[in-house]
Amino acid sequence: MTSNSDDSSNAGAQSVIYLDHHATTPCDQRVVAEMLPWLTENFANPHSDSHSMGRIAGDGLLAAVQEIATTLNGPAENLLITSGATESINLAMRGVMTHPRNRRKKMVVASTEHPAVLDVAADLTRDAIETVWVGTDQCGLIDLDALAGAVDEQTGLVNVMLANNETGTIAPIAEVARITHDAGALLHCDATQAMGPLAVDAKAMDIDLVSASAHKFYGPKGIGFLLAGNGNRRVRLRPQIIGGGQQRGLRSGTMNPAGVVAMASALTLATQEREDETARLLKLRDRFWNLLSSAIEGLQINGPRLELNQHELSSGDQAGQPHLFRLAGNLNFRSPRVEGETWMAATPGVAFSSGSACSSADPTPSHVLLAIGLSESESRRSVRFGLGRFTTEADIDEAARQLIASHHRLSQIGD
Ligand SMILES: *Cc1c(COP(=O)(O)O)cnc(C)c1O
């Protein structure tokens, strides 16, 4: 039985077990139910406050924006709605660095960032913005000494993702924030993978700018947000999309009440269910890894060791909670002999990814795996699995069975 076998809207995918939740997640049916009336009944332009229909749409939109801001513990007036994380990242990086009042012309970027961040950093060199790269250890944790050395009074923005989309590594964000603010710079976190699985308190964690996409936390595609300012210090953005003046002129265009209501609903569900879901995913992931690694000799984990997550914190606010070094649904490892692309092609019943996950058309090895110290060959032999909300134990057992069979077959061909 597959995860979606009782879901008629996913009929075409019934035979494939979906273990690629870092790429995207299905929209939760409860989110769809919340969203529908805002497409059909309350469809008026939310900016048309001259009539009651417009005001109903506008009020619904505002309530949803407030719900998201409350979850993030940030001021609602600083929450910008975008088309998704890529746009949010562009607005955060370009918006801060090219603002006419910004005098700091240097950015610091972690080497394991998503291409959305890497490409904007590269493009900003045309605006005379210099980028300093900071590496990580072999778990993918940013080198804090190197970071402290790189951030100075010329640095306008530090970009460190909260959780990595390939290795699931969770950043030591409190230390990153302290180093950033000690030098008077702002911190931007690509929180696309963290939003949902982790509690993100922008004020307590002191993250100035937070980027995310709803479709990574069981909401619809094409909607996301940028929190630009957590209330602790001022963030000035130069708008990237103009014309109409919506969202205080920082992001023009008619807003999408259905999308924002759905995103708020998805975030609230993920928050309410986080604790149980994290425990469930940790158990499933361990089961999956144990099945695979006991049947296939020589598999090696990429990124943080899985058993680190079982260590409970003994003190502090979160005493007794398992301390996460890695997203609970993430598994990334390498085979001693089979290439990821080959393994994927030989296992059509399981959806997973290899190499550079977000650009599977691109055969070059993952920059993240190279950055954490793997060779090109090791990177090509690596695969990534993302377990999610609707993944069952039966899915895991069946996926493992198919993966083990195809790996054995491919190993024999290789001999
Ligand atoms: C998916 C992802 C993005 C891009 O999100 P879009 O919805 O495609 O804009 C950016 N960063 C990370 C870490 C991601 O996982």
The ligand as a Tripos MOL2 file, in Angstrom:
@<TRIPOS>MOLECULE
LIG
   15    15     1     0     0
SMALL
NO_CHARGES

@<TRIPOS>ATOM
      1 C1         12.8520   24.3980   -2.2170 C.3       1 LIG1
      2 C2         13.8790   25.3020   -1.6750 C.ar      1 LIG1
      3 C3         14.0300   26.6090   -2.1550 C.ar      1 LIG1
      4 C4         13.2390   27.1530   -3.3220 C.3       1 LIG1
      5 O1         11.8740   27.1290   -3.0790 O.3       1 LIG1
      6 P1         10.8530   27.5200   -4.2650 P.3       1 LIG1
      7 O2          9.5250   27.1630   -3.7190 O.co2     1 LIG1
      8 O3         11.2470   26.6780   -5.4520 O.co2     1 LIG1
      9 O4         11.0100   28.9550   -4.5590 O.co2     1 LIG1
     10 C5         14.9820   27.4070   -1.5580 C.ar      1 LIG1
     11 N1         15.7180   26.9560   -0.5340 N.ar      1 LIG1
     12 C6         15.6050   25.7190   -0.0450 C.ar      1 LIG1
     13 C7         16.4510   25.2860    1.0980 C.3       1 LIG1
     14 C8         14.6800   24.8430   -0.6000 C.ar      1 LIG1
     15 O5         14.5730   23.6190   -0.1060 O.3       1 LIG1
@<TRIPOS>BOND
     1     1     2 1
     2     2     3 ar
     3     2    14 ar
     4     3     4 1
     5     3    10 ar
     6     4     5 1
     7     5     6 1
     8     6     7 2
     9     6     8 1
    10     6     9 1
    11    10    11 ar
    12    11    12 ar
    13    12    13 1
    14    12    14 ar
    15    14    15 1
@<TRIPOS>SUBSTRUCTURE
     1 LIG1         1 GROUP 0 **** ****
